[in-house]
Amino acid sequence: MRVLFVCMGNICRSPTVESVARVEFARAGLDIEVASAGTENYHVGGSADARAIAVAEAHGYPLASHRARQLEAADFDRFDHLLAMDRVNLEAMLRRAPAAGRERAALFLPFVGISDPVELPDPYYGQTRDFQRALDLARDGIMAFTRRLGRS
């Protein structure tokens, strides 16, 4: 299985979820390829936000080596699931998706069975606590995903 996590700039939410997924899937013995991308090209080639790195790494999720990239048309063929952090980015993904790839795109939290909140809030303009909240939701979502896969 291959899963792509998508947010706007690929420097806060989606790389955090990617890092959490990589660690937690490995701990659970799941062979799942994960990656992340942004719908926009604001930060292509840049590192994750320093605040996201600090919070993720404080909890054992490596993020310092991340480099941002933009969503590509080929991603809809390469990945089994393309999971957006919020509705705005889901809509941006769907506008770019080929007809055959649209069914692979979904909102991350509802896809894994979390309905409150529906979106993973963007911490970019917030404080450290907002990055911590994003990490907590990322971990909750990935743990729910892991449980779901364990029952499959």
HELIX and SHEET records of a PDB file:
HELIX    1   1 ARG A   13  ARG A   27  1                                  15    
HELIX    2   2 ALA A   50  ALA A   58  1                                   9    
HELIX    3   3 ASP A   75  ARG A   78  1                                   4    
HELIX    4   4 ARG A   87  ARG A   96  1                                  10    
HELIX    5   5 ALA A   99  ARG A  104  5                                   6    
HELIX    6   6 PHE A  108  PHE A  111  1                                   4    
HELIX    7   7 THR A  128  ARG A  151  1                                  24    
SHEET    1   A 4 GLU A  33  GLY A  38  0                                        
SHEET    2   A 4 ARG A   2  CYS A   7  1                                        
SHEET    3   A 4 HIS A  81  ALA A  84  1                                        
SHEET    4   A 4 ALA A 105  LEU A 107  1                                        
END                                                                             
